[in-house]
């Protein structure tokens, strides 16, 4: 582990491996749901068209049962009429039946306006009605298909924008955020949670709208058939609403915990996968498996509770719906027998009753998906709302205020072009990762252009923290750091960091060719420049031995290469960048002794005429530095050349003797 990683992870602000603990924060389902709706309303035009299409499609759909009821009336009237004597009118038959005391049959016939005594089923009329019903359902399907297509467009654009916002947010977050949050949990928010939001919206958005429109449309159609039966059917709505709200209130915390547990599980898996070699070396597979089982069990419990509790909603809805259906059937039968409602009207109303209950049941069934989607949106929004780095100053302002040591050039817009000389000064700098535990206090250090400053000291002394402050990964608490006598906080971070070349002990390579990895950060380098940089870093030979040479594709952080080969590539990257200032953090720690000597010679050439900060544990690599700075507990305890510090017999001499105890007697003649 590099000193930078060690210092960050063991800083008092966090404690070892605190990155695995999620930050507690208040949860607000309603606020997250409203915010998600606001994101959707960015596509107001599409949503308006979707709503209009939904209204038309649902209107055609809800009219269908009434049209089919008309067909039923025609068939039933024909079936009854063919057994009645021809020549008499329906009214005459009704009067005759009442005169004979058969009022029940009279009431039934009086409720059949299409009855023609002596006439059978009018197949032409029935066919015409069925054709109308078929046309209505076809048109409803067409409008619904277009509606779904537009809904997919809105949802995918919304989620596309959300992914874009997450990506740009990650770029603006300070290093402190990544030091305190699990990388796996951050990845889970950026991938799993965003995908879950997309899936939830895709499956519920159209269905929610159509279900609501269907309920309204069905109520209107039921009122045209029987206001009394409509009241019976509508009574179930508040009952269903109360049940849904009561259950949803209890299931939402479980959905929130489900996705939080997913993030913790992903964090553990990512951590164990990236460190699998150490896990095996130290025999911690069983421990890793136990921890995985704990996270997995926690996710199982949360997911089971969330799905089970929310799953109760739909059976409860269907129970209420079935009770309602029985009431409608009984009261409808009585109304038909009394002649106040036709048999086709009852059939249509029963269809409407089912059509009325179905969207309510669908709304209940979608409750768990909606809650899951909003819970994921809540986690994404908490990432998007995280505190960002302090804003950069405009680049144009910086170029107009060039330091005294900087040579001015000219640009097309009239502003000065900054040329970095490389003077770096820490002026009374104080910094701590946690206010309760100071790390660096009142530190002063000046590096003149072209000087090589070596920084040594025990682990946790604050060596890499100086580099982090210089690159503005963190800002100082007090004092200031200047580059060419300009406060680095007055420089845009991108412009500041472009002046630096950094080689760390922890190598970072990405999926791509070796050529792309070496050229990373350089502006359109030529092939010759890439090869020259690799040759300078003594990486050209092993690259050419690979099957595809510079076109070899690296996967999984370059795991197919040895640690030393990976480090040579990062050194070649620094050669190609040709920076004004170098920061070398144990840059040769993973190479063999012979290669280290060759690379050290090349790096000596690279450091020539450049300001360099070399963080080293191998003191043999910094003997020729212009100045060696010894740090302990965040403070500079001594500084000077190699010979001066050995002669003084202080902290540096003790470190040197600890590494080269067998050669101490020979040092005076060195």
C-alpha positions as CSV (number, residue, x, y, z in Angstrom):
1,X,0.0,0.0,0.0
2,X,1.4,3.4,-0.9
3,X,2.0,6.1,1.7
4,X,-0.7,8.2,0.2
5,X,-3.3,5.4,0.6
6,X,-2.1,4.7,4.1
7,X,-2.2,8.3,5.2
8,X,-5.7,8.9,3.8
9,X,-7.2,5.7,5.2
10,X,-5.7,6.0,8.7
11,X,-6.3,9.7,9.2
12,X,-8.2,10.5,12.4
13,X,-11.1,11.9,10.5
14,X,-12.2,8.5,9.2
15,X,-10.3,5.6,10.7
16,X,-9.1,2.5,8.9
17,X,-11.4,1.3,6.2
18,X,-14.1,3.7,7.2
19,X,-14.9,4.0,3.5
20,X,-17.1,0.9,3.9
21,X,-19.6,2.6,6.2
22,X,-22.4,4.5,4.5
23,X,-23.0,8.1,5.6
24,X,-26.3,8.4,7.5
25,X,-28.7,10.9,6.1
26,X,-32.4,11.7,6.4
27,X,-34.6,9.9,4.0
28,X,-37.6,11.7,2.4
29,X,-39.7,9.5,0.1
30,X,-42.1,12.3,-0.9
31,X,-39.3,14.8,-1.7
32,X,-37.5,12.3,-3.9
33,X,-40.7,11.4,-5.7
34,X,-41.5,15.0,-6.4
35,X,-37.9,15.6,-7.6
36,X,-38.2,12.6,-9.9
37,X,-41.4,14.0,-11.3
38,X,-39.7,17.4,-11.9
39,X,-37.0,15.6,-13.9
40,X,-39.7,13.9,-16.0
41,X,-41.6,17.2,-16.6
42,X,-38.5,18.5,-18.4
43,X,-40.1,16.7,-21.4
44,X,-43.5,18.6,-21.0
45,X,-44.3,18.4,-24.7
46,X,-43.9,14.6,-24.9
47,X,-45.8,14.2,-21.6
48,X,-48.7,16.3,-23.0
49,X,-48.9,14.2,-26.1
50,X,-48.6,11.0,-24.0
51,X,-51.6,12.2,-21.9
52,X,-53.7,13.1,-24.9
53,X,-53.0,9.7,-26.5
54,X,-53.8,8.0,-23.2
55,X,-57.2,9.9,-23.0
56,X,-58.1,8.9,-26.5
57,X,-56.9,5.3,-26.1
58,X,-58.7,4.8,-22.8
59,X,-61.8,6.4,-24.1
60,X,-62.0,3.9,-27.0
61,X,-61.3,1.1,-24.6
62,X,-64.0,2.0,-22.0
63,X,-66.7,2.6,-24.6
64,X,-66.1,-1.0,-25.9
65,X,-68.0,-2.8,-23.1
66,X,-71.1,-0.7,-23.6
67,X,-71.1,-1.4,-27.3
68,X,-70.7,-5.1,-26.6
69,X,-73.6,-4.8,-24.2
70,X,-75.7,-3.4,-27.1
71,X,-74.8,-6.6,-29.0
72,X,-75.9,-8.7,-26.1
73,X,-79.3,-6.9,-25.9
74,X,-79.8,-7.5,-29.6
75,X,-79.0,-11.3,-29.3
76,X,-81.2,-11.7,-26.2
77,X,-84.1,-9.7,-27.7
78,X,-84.0,-11.9,-30.8
79,X,-83.8,-15.1,-28.7
80,X,-86.9,-14.1,-26.8
81,X,-88.8,-12.5,-29.7
82,X,-88.7,-15.5,-31.9
83,X,-90.9,-17.4,-29.3
84,X,-93.5,-14.6,-29.1
85,X,-96.5,-14.3,-31.4
86,X,-95.9,-12.1,-34.4
87,X,-98.1,-9.1,-35.2
88,X,-98.3,-7.7,-31.7
89,X,-96.1,-4.9,-30.4
90,X,-93.9,-5.2,-27.4
91,X,-96.2,-2.7,-25.5
92,X,-99.3,-4.8,-26.3
93,X,-97.6,-8.0,-25.0
94,X,-96.5,-6.2,-21.8
95,X,-100.1,-5.0,-21.2
96,X,-101.5,-8.5,-21.8
97,X,-99.0,-10.0,-19.4
98,X,-99.9,-7.5,-16.7
99,X,-103.5,-8.1,-17.2
100,X,-103.0,-11.8,-16.6
101,X,-101.0,-11.0,-13.5
102,X,-97.6,-12.0,-14.8
103,X,-95.9,-8.7,-13.8
104,X,-92.4,-10.3,-13.5
105,X,-92.4,-11.3,-17.2
106,X,-93.9,-7.9,-18.1
107,X,-91.1,-6.1,-16.3
108,X,-88.5,-8.2,-18.1
109,X,-90.0,-7.5,-21.6
110,X,-90.5,-3.8,-20.8
111,X,-86.7,-3.5,-20.2
112,X,-86.0,-4.8,-23.8
113,X,-86.4,-1.9,-26.2
114,X,-85.0,-4.0,-29.1
115,X,-87.7,-6.7,-28.7
116,X,-89.7,-7.5,-31.9
117,X,-92.3,-10.2,-31.3
118,X,-92.1,-13.1,-33.8
119,X,-88.6,-11.9,-35.0
120,X,-85.3,-13.7,-34.4
121,X,-81.8,-12.3,-34.0
122,X,-80.9,-9.5,-36.3
123,X,-77.5,-10.8,-37.4
124,X,-76.8,-7.8,-39.5
125,X,-77.3,-5.4,-36.6
126,X,-75.2,-7.6,-34.3
127,X,-72.4,-7.8,-36.9
128,X,-72.4,-4.0,-37.3
129,X,-72.2,-3.5,-33.5
130,X,-69.4,-6.1,-33.2
131,X,-67.5,-4.3,-36.0
132,X,-67.8,-1.1,-34.1
133,X,-66.4,-2.8,-31.0
134,X,-63.5,-4.3,-32.9
135,X,-62.7,-0.9,-34.4
136,X,-62.7,0.7,-31.0
137,X,-60.4,-1.9,-29.5
138,X,-58.0,-1.7,-32.5
139,X,-57.8,2.1,-32.3
140,X,-57.3,1.9,-28.6
141,X,-54.4,-0.5,-29.1
142,X,-52.8,1.8,-31.8
143,X,-53.0,4.9,-29.5
144,X,-51.6,2.9,-26.6
145,X,-48.7,1.6,-28.7
146,X,-47.7,5.1,-29.7
147,X,-48.1,6.2,-26.1
148,X,-45.7,3.5,-24.9
149,X,-43.2,4.4,-27.6
150,X,-43.2,8.1,-26.5
151,X,-43.1,7.0,-22.8
152,X,-40.0,5.0,-23.5
153,X,-38.4,8.0,-25.2
154,X,-39.2,10.2,-22.1
155,X,-37.9,7.7,-19.6
156,X,-34.7,6.9,-21.4
157,X,-33.9,10.5,-22.0
158,X,-34.6,11.3,-18.4
159,X,-32.3,8.4,-17.2
160,X,-29.7,9.4,-19.8
161,X,-29.7,12.9,-18.3
162,X,-29.4,11.3,-14.8
163,X,-26.4,9.3,-15.8
164,X,-24.9,12.4,-17.4
165,X,-25.4,14.3,-14.1
166,X,-24.0,11.5,-12.0
167,X,-20.9,11.3,-14.2
168,X,-20.3,15.1,-14.1
169,X,-21.0,15.1,-10.4
170,X,-18.3,12.5,-9.8
171,X,-15.9,14.7,-11.6
172,X,-16.7,17.6,-9.3
173,X,-16.6,15.7,-6.0
174,X,-13.6,16.3,-3.8
175,X,-11.1,13.5,-3.0
176,X,-12.4,13.6,0.5
177,X,-15.8,12.2,-0.6
178,X,-14.1,9.1,-2.3
179,X,-12.0,8.6,0.9
180,X,-15.1,8.4,3.1
181,X,-17.5,6.5,0.8
182,X,-17.3,2.9,-0.4
183,X,-16.3,2.7,-4.1
184,X,-18.6,-0.2,-4.6
185,X,-21.5,1.8,-3.1
186,X,-20.8,4.7,-5.4
187,X,-20.7,2.4,-8.4
188,X,-23.9,0.8,-7.2
189,X,-25.6,4.3,-7.2
190,X,-24.3,5.2,-10.6
191,X,-25.3,1.9,-12.2
192,X,-27.7,-0.3,-10.3
193,X,-29.8,2.4,-8.8
194,X,-30.0,4.4,-12.0
195,X,-31.0,1.3,-13.9
196,X,-33.6,0.5,-11.3
197,X,-35.1,4.0,-11.7
198,X,-35.2,3.4,-15.5
199,X,-36.9,0.1,-15.1
200,X,-39.4,1.3,-12.6
201,X,-40.4,4.3,-14.7
202,X,-40.6,2.3,-17.8
203,X,-42.9,-0.3,-16.3
204,X,-45.1,2.1,-14.3
205,X,-45.3,5.5,-16.1
206,X,-47.7,4.5,-18.9
207,X,-49.6,2.1,-16.7
208,X,-50.1,4.6,-13.9
209,X,-51.5,7.2,-16.4
210,X,-53.7,4.7,-18.2
211,X,-55.0,3.2,-14.9
212,X,-56.0,6.6,-13.6
213,X,-57.7,7.5,-16.9
214,X,-59.4,4.1,-17.0
215,X,-60.8,4.6,-13.5
216,X,-62.2,8.0,-14.5
217,X,-63.5,6.8,-17.8
218,X,-65.2,3.7,-16.4
219,X,-66.9,5.7,-13.7
220,X,-68.4,8.0,-16.4
221,X,-69.6,5.0,-18.4
222,X,-71.0,3.3,-15.3
223,X,-73.0,6.4,-14.5
224,X,-74.6,6.3,-17.9
225,X,-75.8,2.8,-17.2
226,X,-76.8,2.9,-13.5
227,X,-76.0,5.6,-10.9
228,X,-77.0,3.2,-8.1
229,X,-74.6,0.4,-9.2
230,X,-71.9,3.1,-9.7
231,X,-72.2,4.2,-6.1
232,X,-71.8,0.6,-5.0
233,X,-68.7,0.2,-7.1
234,X,-67.1,3.5,-6.1
235,X,-67.4,2.7,-2.4
236,X,-64.4,0.3,-2.8
237,X,-62.0,3.1,-3.8
238,X,-61.4,4.7,-0.3
239,X,-61.2,1.2,1.2
240,X,-58.4,0.3,-1.4
241,X,-56.7,3.6,-0.8
242,X,-56.5,3.2,2.9
243,X,-55.1,-0.4,2.6
244,X,-52.5,0.7,0.0
245,X,-51.3,3.7,2.0
246,X,-51.1,1.6,5.2
247,X,-49.0,-1.1,3.6
248,X,-46.9,1.2,1.5
249,X,-45.9,3.2,4.6
250,X,-44.5,0.0,6.2
251,X,-42.7,-1.3,3.1
252,X,-40.9,1.9,2.0
253,X,-38.2,1.7,4.7
254,X,-37.6,-1.9,3.6
255,X,-37.1,-0.8,0.0
256,X,-34.7,1.9,1.2
257,X,-32.7,-0.6,3.2
258,X,-32.8,-3.1,0.3
259,X,-30.9,-0.7,-2.0
260,X,-28.6,0.4,0.8
261,X,-27.7,-3.2,1.5
262,X,-27.2,-3.7,-2.3
263,X,-24.6,-0.9,-2.2
264,X,-22.8,-2.4,0.8
265,X,-22.7,-5.8,-0.8
266,X,-21.3,-4.3,-4.0
267,X,-18.7,-2.4,-2.0
268,X,-17.6,-5.6,-0.3
269,X,-17.4,-7.5,-3.6
270,X,-15.4,-4.8,-5.3
271,X,-13.0,-4.6,-2.3
272,X,-12.5,-8.3,-2.1
273,X,-12.1,-8.6,-5.9
274,X,-9.5,-5.9,-6.2
275,X,-7.6,-7.4,-3.3
276,X,-8.1,-11.0,-4.0
277,X,-4.4,-11.8,-4.1
278,X,-3.9,-10.5,-0.6
279,X,-7.0,-12.2,0.6
280,X,-5.6,-15.5,-0.5
281,X,-2.1,-14.8,0.7
282,X,-3.3,-14.0,4.2
283,X,-5.7,-16.9,4.3
284,X,-8.8,-14.6,4.7
285,X,-11.0,-16.3,2.2
286,X,-13.2,-17.7,5.0
287,X,-13.4,-14.3,6.6
288,X,-14.3,-12.7,3.3
289,X,-16.9,-15.3,2.7
290,X,-18.4,-14.7,6.2
291,X,-18.6,-11.0,5.5
292,X,-20.2,-11.6,2.1
293,X,-22.7,-14.0,3.7
294,X,-23.5,-11.3,6.3
295,X,-24.1,-8.6,3.6
296,X,-26.0,-11.2,1.4
297,X,-28.2,-12.2,4.3
298,X,-28.9,-8.5,5.2
299,X,-29.9,-7.9,1.5
300,X,-32.0,-11.0,1.5
301,X,-33.8,-9.9,4.7
302,X,-34.4,-6.4,3.5
303,X,-35.5,-7.5,0.0
304,X,-37.8,-10.2,1.4
305,X,-39.5,-7.8,3.8
306,X,-39.9,-5.2,1.1
307,X,-41.4,-7.5,-1.4
308,X,-43.5,-9.5,1.0
309,X,-45.0,-6.4,2.8
310,X,-45.7,-4.6,-0.5
311,X,-46.9,-7.9,-2.0
312,X,-49.8,-8.0,0.5
313,X,-51.3,-5.0,-1.3
314,X,-52.5,-6.8,-4.4
315,X,-54.3,-9.7,-2.7
316,X,-56.0,-7.2,-0.4
317,X,-57.1,-5.2,-3.4
318,X,-58.5,-8.3,-5.2
319,X,-60.4,-9.3,-2.0
320,X,-62.1,-5.9,-1.9
321,X,-62.7,-6.1,-5.6
322,X,-64.3,-9.5,-5.4
323,X,-66.6,-8.3,-2.6
324,X,-67.6,-5.4,-4.8
325,X,-68.2,-7.7,-7.8
326,X,-70.6,-9.8,-5.8
327,X,-72.6,-6.8,-4.7
328,X,-72.8,-5.5,-8.3
329,X,-73.9,-8.9,-9.6
330,X,-76.6,-9.3,-7.0
331,X,-78.0,-5.7,-7.2
332,X,-77.7,-5.8,-11.0
333,X,-79.7,-9.1,-11.2
334,X,-82.5,-7.5,-9.1
335,X,-82.5,-4.4,-11.4
336,X,-82.9,-6.6,-14.5
337,X,-85.7,-8.6,-12.9
338,X,-87.5,-5.3,-12.1
339,X,-87.1,-4.2,-15.7
340,X,-85.2,-1.1,-14.7
341,X,-82.0,-2.4,-16.4
342,X,-81.4,-4.5,-19.5
343,X,-79.4,-7.7,-19.5
344,X,-76.9,-6.1,-21.8
345,X,-76.6,-3.2,-19.4
346,X,-75.8,-5.6,-16.5
347,X,-73.3,-7.4,-18.6
348,X,-71.6,-4.1,-19.6
349,X,-71.6,-2.9,-16.0
350,X,-70.1,-6.2,-14.8
351,X,-67.3,-5.7,-17.4
352,X,-66.9,-2.1,-16.2
353,X,-66.8,-3.4,-12.6
354,X,-63.9,-5.7,-13.6
355,X,-62.3,-3.0,-15.7
356,X,-62.7,-0.6,-12.8
357,X,-61.1,-3.0,-10.3
358,X,-58.3,-4.0,-12.6
359,X,-56.5,-0.7,-12.7
360,X,-56.9,-0.3,-9.0
361,X,-55.3,-3.7,-8.5
362,X,-52.5,-2.7,-11.0
363,X,-51.9,0.5,-9.0
364,X,-51.5,-1.7,-5.9
365,X,-49.2,-4.1,-7.8
366,X,-47.1,-1.2,-9.0
367,X,-46.7,0.2,-5.5
368,X,-43.7,-2.0,-4.7
369,X,-42.0,-1.2,-8.0
370,X,-42.6,2.6,-7.5
371,X,-41.3,2.4,-4.0
372,X,-38.2,0.6,-5.2
373,X,-37.6,3.1,-8.0
374,X,-38.0,6.1,-5.7
375,X,-35.7,4.5,-3.1
376,X,-33.1,4.2,-5.8
377,X,-33.7,7.7,-7.0
378,X,-33.3,8.8,-3.4
379,X,-29.8,7.3,-3.3
380,X,-28.9,8.8,-6.7
381,X,-30.1,12.3,-5.5
382,X,-28.1,12.0,-2.3
383,X,-25.0,11.5,-4.5
384,X,-26.0,14.4,-6.8
385,X,-26.5,16.6,-3.7
386,X,-23.1,15.8,-2.1
387,X,-20.9,18.8,-1.4
388,X,-18.6,19.6,-4.3
389,X,-15.2,21.1,-4.6
390,X,-15.1,24.9,-4.2
391,X,-15.7,26.5,-7.6
392,X,-12.8,27.3,-9.9
393,X,-11.9,30.8,-10.8
394,X,-12.3,31.7,-14.5
395,X,-9.3,30.7,-16.5
396,X,-9.2,34.1,-18.2
397,X,-8.8,35.9,-14.9
398,X,-5.8,33.7,-14.0
399,X,-4.0,34.3,-17.3
400,X,-4.3,38.0,-16.8
401,X,-2.6,37.9,-13.4
402,X,0.7,36.1,-14.1
403,X,3.2,35.8,-11.3
404,X,6.5,37.8,-11.3
405,X,8.5,34.7,-12.3
406,X,6.3,33.8,-15.2
407,X,7.1,34.7,-18.8
408,X,4.1,36.2,-20.6
409,X,3.1,35.2,-24.0
410,X,0.1,36.1,-26.2
411,X,-3.3,34.5,-27.1
412,X,-5.8,35.2,-29.8
413,X,-8.2,36.6,-27.2
414,X,-5.6,39.0,-25.9
415,X,-5.0,37.3,-22.5
416,X,-1.6,36.3,-21.3
417,X,-0.4,32.8,-21.8
418,X,0.9,31.2,-18.7
419,X,4.4,29.6,-18.8
420,X,5.2,27.8,-15.5
421,X,8.6,28.4,-14.2
422,X,8.2,26.0,-11.3
423,X,8.8,27.9,-8.1
424,X,6.7,26.3,-5.3
425,X,6.3,27.7,-1.8
426,X,4.4,26.4,1.2
427,X,3.8,29.5,3.4
428,X,2.8,28.9,7.0
429,X,0.6,26.0,5.9
430,X,-1.7,24.2,8.3
431,X,-3.9,21.3,7.4
432,X,-5.8,18.4,9.0
433,X,-8.1,15.7,7.7
434,X,-10.1,16.1,10.9
435,X,-10.4,19.4,13.0
436,X,-9.9,17.3,16.1
437,X,-6.6,15.9,15.0
438,X,-4.1,18.4,13.4
439,X,-1.7,16.9,10.9
440,X,0.4,19.8,9.4
441,X,0.9,23.0,11.4
442,X,2.7,26.2,10.2
443,X,4.8,24.5,7.6
444,X,7.2,26.5,5.4
445,X,8.9,25.1,2.4
446,X,10.3,26.7,-0.8
447,X,11.4,24.8,-4.0
448,X,13.1,27.0,-6.5
449,X,12.7,26.3,-10.3
450,X,14.7,23.3,-11.3
451,X,15.4,22.0,-7.7
452,X,14.8,18.4,-6.7
453,X,13.2,18.2,-3.2
454,X,13.2,14.8,-1.6
455,X,10.7,14.2,1.2
456,X,11.4,11.4,3.6
457,X,10.0,10.3,6.9
458,X,8.0,7.5,8.6
459,X,4.7,6.3,7.3
460,X,1.9,8.8,8.3
461,X,4.3,11.7,8.6
462,X,2.4,13.7,6.0
463,X,4.7,13.3,3.0
464,X,2.0,12.5,0.5
465,X,-0.3,15.0,2.1
466,X,2.0,17.7,0.8
467,X,1.6,16.4,-2.7
468,X,-2.2,16.2,-2.3
469,X,-2.3,19.8,-1.1
470,X,0.0,20.9,-3.9
471,X,-2.4,19.3,-6.5
472,X,-5.4,20.7,-4.6
473,X,-6.9,17.4,-3.9
474,X,-7.4,19.1,-0.6
475,X,-7.3,22.8,0.2
476,X,-5.1,24.1,3.1
477,X,-6.8,25.2,6.3
478,X,-4.5,28.1,6.9
479,X,-1.6,29.7,5.1
480,X,-1.2,29.3,1.4
481,X,0.7,27.4,-1.3
482,X,2.0,29.4,-4.3
483,X,3.1,28.5,-7.8
484,X,5.3,31.1,-9.3
485,X,4.2,33.4,-6.4
486,X,0.5,33.0,-7.4
487,X,-1.8,31.4,-4.8
488,X,-2.8,28.0,-6.3
489,X,-6.4,28.6,-5.0
490,X,-6.5,31.5,-7.6
491,X,-5.7,29.0,-10.4
492,X,-8.3,26.7,-12.1
493,X,-7.6,23.2,-10.9
494,X,-7.2,21.9,-14.5
495,X,-4.7,24.6,-15.3
496,X,-2.8,24.0,-12.1
497,X,-2.7,20.2,-12.5
498,X,-1.6,20.4,-16.2
499,X,1.7,21.8,-14.9
500,X,2.4,18.6,-13.0
501,X,3.5,15.1,-13.9
502,X,2.8,12.5,-11.3
503,X,4.1,8.9,-10.9
504,X,2.6,7.1,-7.9
505,X,3.5,3.8,-6.2
506,X,0.0,2.7,-6.9
507,X,-0.1,2.3,-10.7
508,X,-3.3,3.1,-12.5
509,X,-3.9,1.8,-16.0
510,X,-7.2,1.6,-17.9
511,X,-8.8,-0.7,-20.4
512,X,-7.2,0.2,-23.7
513,X,-4.0,-0.3,-25.7
514,X,-0.6,0.2,-24.2
515,X,-0.2,3.1,-26.6
516,X,-3.3,4.8,-25.2
517,X,-2.2,4.3,-21.6
518,X,1.2,5.9,-22.3
519,X,-0.4,8.8,-24.3
520,X,-3.0,9.4,-21.5
521,X,-2.9,13.1,-20.7
522,X,-0.8,14.2,-23.7
523,X,-2.3,16.2,-26.5
524,X,-2.3,14.3,-29.8
525,X,1.2,12.7,-29.4
526,X,2.9,11.2,-32.4
527,X,3.8,7.5,-32.6
528,X,7.5,8.4,-32.4
529,X,6.9,10.4,-29.2
530,X,5.1,7.5,-27.5
531,X,7.9,5.1,-28.5
532,X,10.6,7.6,-27.3
533,X,8.9,8.0,-23.9
534,X,8.6,4.2,-23.5
535,X,12.3,3.8,-24.4
536,X,13.3,6.5,-22.0
537,X,11.4,4.6,-19.2
538,X,13.1,1.4,-20.4
539,X,9.6,-0.1,-21.2
540,X,10.1,-0.3,-25.0
541,X,11.8,-3.7,-24.9
542,X,9.2,-5.6,-22.9
543,X,6.4,-3.9,-24.9
544,X,7.8,-5.2,-28.2
545,X,7.9,-8.7,-26.7
546,X,4.2,-8.7,-26.3
547,X,2.1,-10.3,-29.1
548,X,0.6,-7.0,-30.3
549,X,3.3,-4.7,-29.1
550,X,2.0,-1.2,-28.5
551,X,-1.5,-2.3,-29.7
552,X,-1.7,-4.9,-26.8
553,X,-5.0,-4.2,-25.0
554,X,-4.8,-4.1,-21.3
555,X,-7.8,-5.3,-19.2
556,X,-8.6,-5.2,-15.5
557,X,-6.0,-2.5,-14.6
558,X,-3.2,-4.2,-16.5
559,X,-3.3,-7.3,-14.4
560,X,-1.7,-9.3,-17.3
561,X,1.5,-7.3,-16.7
562,X,3.8,-7.5,-13.7
563,X,3.8,-4.8,-11.1
564,X,7.1,-3.5,-12.4
565,X,6.0,-3.4,-16.0
566,X,2.9,-1.5,-15.0
567,X,5.0,1.0,-13.2
568,X,7.3,1.5,-16.2
569,X,4.2,2.4,-18.2
570,X,3.2,5.1,-15.7
571,X,6.7,6.5,-15.8
572,X,6.6,6.5,-19.6
573,X,3.4,8.4,-19.3
574,X,5.1,11.1,-17.2
575,X,8.0,11.3,-19.7
576,X,5.5,11.9,-22.6
577,X,3.6,14.6,-20.6
578,X,6.8,16.7,-20.4
579,X,5.5,18.5,-17.3
580,X,7.0,21.6,-15.6
581,X,6.9,20.0,-12.1
582,X,7.3,16.4,-11.2
583,X,5.9,14.5,-8.2
584,X,7.4,11.1,-7.8
585,X,5.9,9.0,-5.0
586,X,8.0,5.8,-4.7
587,X,8.1,5.7,-8.5
588,X,10.5,2.8,-8.7
589,X,9.4,0.7,-5.8
590,X,8.1,-2.1,-8.0
591,X,11.0,-2.5,-10.4
592,X,14.1,-4.7,-10.0
593,X,17.4,-3.3,-9.0
594,X,19.0,-3.2,-12.4
595,X,15.9,-1.6,-14.0
596,X,15.7,0.8,-11.1
597,X,19.2,2.0,-11.8
598,X,18.4,2.5,-15.5
599,X,15.1,4.3,-14.7
600,X,16.7,6.4,-12.1
601,X,19.2,7.6,-14.7
602,X,16.4,8.4,-17.1
603,X,14.4,10.2,-14.4
604,X,17.5,12.2,-13.5
605,X,17.4,13.4,-17.1
606,X,13.6,14.0,-16.8
607,X,14.1,16.1,-13.7
608,X,16.7,18.2,-15.3
609,X,15.5,21.9,-15.4
610,X,12.3,20.9,-13.7
611,X,11.1,21.3,-10.1
612,X,10.7,17.9,-8.6
613,X,9.3,16.5,-5.4
614,X,10.4,13.0,-4.7
615,X,8.7,11.0,-1.9
616,X,10.9,8.1,-1.1
617,X,11.4,5.3,1.4
618,X,14.5,4.0,-0.3
619,X,17.0,6.7,0.8
620,X,19.5,5.4,-1.8
621,X,17.4,6.9,-4.6
622,X,17.5,10.5,-3.2
623,X,21.1,10.9,-2.3
624,X,21.7,13.5,-5.0
625,X,18.6,15.6,-4.4
626,X,19.2,19.3,-4.0
627,X,17.5,19.3,-0.7
628,X,16.2,16.5,1.5
629,X,13.2,17.3,3.8
630,X,12.6,15.1,6.8
631,X,9.1,15.0,8.2
632,X,7.7,13.6,11.4
633,X,4.1,14.0,12.5
634,X,3.3,16.6,9.9
635,X,6.3,18.9,10.7
636,X,9.6,19.4,9.0
637,X,12.2,18.4,11.6
638,X,15.3,18.9,9.5
639,X,16.4,19.6,5.9
640,X,19.6,19.8,3.9
641,X,21.7,17.8,1.6
642,X,22.5,14.1,2.0
643,X,25.9,14.7,3.5
644,X,24.8,17.6,5.7
645,X,22.0,15.5,7.2
646,X,24.2,12.5,7.8
647,X,26.8,14.7,9.5
648,X,24.2,16.3,11.8
649,X,23.3,12.8,13.2
650,X,19.6,13.6,13.4
651,X,16.4,12.0,12.2
652,X,17.7,11.4,8.6
653,X,20.9,9.8,9.9
654,X,18.8,7.4,12.0
655,X,16.6,6.5,9.0
656,X,19.7,6.0,6.9
657,X,21.4,3.8,9.5
658,X,18.3,1.7,9.8
659,X,18.4,0.9,6.1
660,X,22.2,0.7,5.6
661,X,23.5,-0.3,8.9
662,X,26.2,-2.3,7.3
663,X,27.5,0.6,5.2
664,X,27.5,3.4,7.8
665,X,31.2,3.1,8.5
666,X,31.9,3.8,4.8
667,X,29.7,6.9,4.5
668,X,32.4,9.5,5.3
669,X,34.3,8.5,2.2
670,X,31.2,8.4,0.0
